[in-house]
Each structure stands twice: as C-alpha cells, then as structure tokens.
C-alpha cells in the first residue's frame, strides 16, 4: 500500500495521532459506499439511478464502521436523523454526498432540511453569529441554541463536513474535508477545506507486475542485431556479381503491374 501522506495541522488538531488512519478510513468508506450503491443499482435491474441514490444513507454506515478504531468515539442518532453519526473529541463527523447542482469544491450543494440546519449550527460563537444571520426557509421553533443542545448530539461542539463527489458512472472522484456553513440555498460555504488524496486507495489490489518479472523494461534492452556490412577502403569499389544479381527471365518483361 502506498505510504500515507503527512496530515495537515487541521487534521492533527481534530484527530491527533489518529489523523492518518482517519484520512484513510474516510476514503475507504466512500469507496465501500459506492460499491454497495452499485450493487443496489444492479440488483434493482433499473435503467435509471434511483437505486444508486441509496448512497446518501449507506455512506454514514460505512463511515461509522471504518472509524470504529477511534478510542472513546461516540456513535449517536441525533433527533431527526435517519442514520448514526460519529463524534470524536467533540467533533461531529458529518458525511454527505455532493448534491445536484454542485460544480467543483467551491460550489457544493447539499439537500436542505431542518436536521442539516441543526447539524451545521454546531460551531463556535463567531460562526454561530454568522449562521443566525442567514435566512433559512425551514425555520426552527424556539432558540437555535436550544435546538442544538437538545442532548441528541452527544458531546459534539463542532462539525466537520466530509463531502463526497461520487456518481454511478464516474465512481469516487473527490473527498473534501473541512469546516463549513450551509446557506439557505443549500450552498456550502467553507471556512476551511482540504481534499483527501485518493491515491490513499492505490496499491490495495493485485499488482500489475507478476512475481519474478523485472519491475520495468527498456525498449533498448534487447541485443543489437549483427551486420555483415564493412567499411570500404578509400578509393575502393565494392565487388559485385553481375550475373548473380540479374533477375531471371520469366517471359513477362514489359508487362504492367496493374491487375485487370
């Protein structure tokens, strides 16, 4: 397997000594969710992608399973959620599929819901003040802090978004991780973002070079061909056998090469 890249200061701040393992686990979870969604599409025998659309609910299951190694992690089911989420050291890890209308890392859209609004309110006071200025179509009853502190988010005090750019045809393309707010339009506004290298997943399959074979070969590794040609002495002429070089007579001399 390829050597894991050095984690960023952001990863170290959130996951400490487990940073590299978390990076690999998040990438593997996306790949596993994609494969399960393809199986669902194949099993449904539908020509459309409705069955593959189960990715959004399969993904949190895979993330939770792949992060099972984290010591002291919490597995919670917040009010209004249809799946479990993982909290580690105060950070709620929120995985989501980039929604329709997304266009690159800076134009990611997520589906809007009351639950997701509550998730993205798990920020510090500065971010929360900014969040409260946004106009959401789905309004909560009562104070936002009261909704967040309903007890169903466990020990989470902040949220880390893990956005997966994936499709049935293209597979897993990008995995973005960071801190963000969700606008009323569903557009993600990143405060911090980095992209996981999908080279993390390279080298886990069968090797392309068989055992006992050279790792690589050059086009000029073959021996040079031998030649009977020699250099002529200055002023010398080559000796030729005129009779030997004369073509035999076939009776067709002067005939055209064109076929009828």
N, C-alpha and C positions, 0 to 999 in steps of 0.2 A: 504494500500500500504506500502511496506517496507520503512523504514527510508532511506533517501538519504545519501550516503557516503559523507564525507568531501572532498571538491575539493582540488586538488593539487595546489601548488604555481603557476604552469604554467597556470592552468585554471583561477585562480584568477587574474593573470596578464593580461590575454586576455579578460576575461568576467566579472571580478569583482563580484558584489553582485548577478549577474545572473548565476554564474557558475553552481550551482546545477541544475537549471532549464534547462540550455543548455545541460548538460550531459544527463538528462532525455529525452529532446527533440530529441537529436541525436539518442538515442537508439530507441525511438518510431518511428522516421522517417524511420529507417532501417526496422523495423518490418512491418510498413504500406506499404513500397515499395515492400517488399517480398510478402505480401498478395495480392497486386494488380497484381504483376507479375504472381503469381499462378492463379489468376482469368483469366489473359490473356492466359495463357497456357491451362487452362481448356476450355475457350471459343473457342480457336482455334481448339480444338479436334485433335491437332497434337500429335504424339507419341514422337517426339523429343522436345528439349528445346528451339527451336528458339523463340517462343513467350515469354518464360520466360526471354529471353535475353533483353527484354524491360526494365529490372530492371535499367540499367545504366542511362536511360533517365527519368524514373519515380522517381528515388531517389532524384535528385535535387529539383523536385517539392515538394516532401514530406518534405525535409529539410527546404526549404523556408517557407512552410506552418507551420511547427512545431516551427520555430523560429520567427513567426510573433509577439510574445510578446516583443521582444527586442526593447527598445526605441531608436529611431534615427537610426535604421538599414537602409541600402540601399539595394535595390533589383536591380541588374544590369544584363544586357545581353552583355557581352564583345564581341568584334569583333571576329567572328569565332566560337562562342559558339551556341549550339542548345538549351540551356536552361538557365534559370535565376540562379543567384548566390547571396548569401547574403554577405554583408560587414558590419562588426560591429566594430566600434572604430579602423578603419584602418586594420582590419584583414579580408581577404577574406577566407570564409569557403568553401573549395573545397571538396565535397563528391565524392567518386569513389568506384567502385566495384573492389575487388582484381581480377586481370585478370588470364587467363590461364597460368599455369607455376608457379604460386605463391606457396610457400612452407613455411608456417609459417610467423611470424611477420617480420623476418629479410630477407625474400626472396619474398617480394611482388612485383608483376609486374603490370604495367598499360599499356594500349594501347598507342602507340606513335602517337603524332600529333603535328602540328605546334601550335595549340591552347594550348595544355598542356605544351609545352615548354615555351610559354609566361606566363602561369599561374605560373609555378614554378620559374620563374625569379623574382617574387615579393619577394625578400629577401633583407637583409641588404647588405652593400657594401662587407663585408667579404665573405658572402655566394655567392654573385653575382660574385666575382672574381673566386671562385671555379667553379661556373656554367659555366663561359665563357671558362674554360679550357677543358670542356667536348666536345667531338666530336659528334655532332648530325648529323643524316642522313638527317633530314629535316632542311635546313638552311633558316634563315630569310634574307630578303633583307634589307640592311642598318644596323644601330647600334641597338643592343639589347635594350638599354635604350629607344631609340625612339619608338620601338615596344611596350614596356611596357607602356610608357607614351603617348599612343595614345588617352587617355581620356576615353576609354570604361571600365576601371577598377574602375571608381569612385574614392573614397578616399583611396582605398586599397594600403598599402605599404608593406604588408607581407601576406603570405598564410599559412593557417592551413589545412593540409590534414586530411580528415576523411575517412579511408579505411574500407570498409565493406566486411567481409569474409562471403559469403552467397551463397546458392545454392537451387535449386528447391527441392531437396530431403532432404538436411540437414538443411534447414532453416537458420536463422541468427546465426552464430557461434561466430564471434568476431567483435568488432568495435575498431579500433585503431585510435588514435588522436595524432597529433603532427606536427613537422616541418621537412621538407624533401626536398631533391633534386631528380630529375628524370634523370637517366642516359640515354645514347643513346640507350641502350638495352631495356629500359622500366623498369629497376630495380629501386626500390625506395631505396634511401639512407637516413635513418633517422638521424637527428641531435638531435631530442628529440621525444620520443614516450611514450604513456601510453595507457592502454586498459580500455575501459569502462566496468564496471561490468553489465552483462545482468541480474543480479538479480534486477536491476532497474525496470525491466518489470514484476517481480514476484508479485503475490498477486493482480493483476488487474482483474483477472477472478473471477468466483464463488468460494466460499470457499469449501473445501473438507469436513469440519465438519459441519453437519447440526445444526440448531438452537436448543437449548435445550439438545443437546448431550454433554457428557463430552468431554473435549478437548483431553484427552488421556485415555487409559485404560491399566491396567497391567494384565499379564496373571494370577497373583495370587490374583486378586481382588475377585474371587468367594469364597463362604464359603467352609470351609473344610468339606469333607464327614465324616459322623458319622460311627463308627465301633463298633461291638459287642465284639471284642477281648478284653480280660483282661489278666493281668499278673498272672502267676502261683506262688503259694507259693513254697518256696524251698523244694525240695523232693516230691512235689506233682505230680500226673499224671492226665492227662485230662480224664474226664469220657466220654465214647463213647457208643453209642447204636449200637452194632454189628449187630443186626437184621435189624435195620433201614438202615444201610449202605450197607447191602448185596443187590447186584443187582438182580432184578427179573429174573427168568429163562425164556428164550424165545425159547429154542429148537435149537438155532444156535450156542451154545458154541463150540469153537474149529474151527469154520469156518474162512476162510481167509477174510481179509478186502478188498482184491483186487476185482475190478469189472471184470466181464467177458469181 
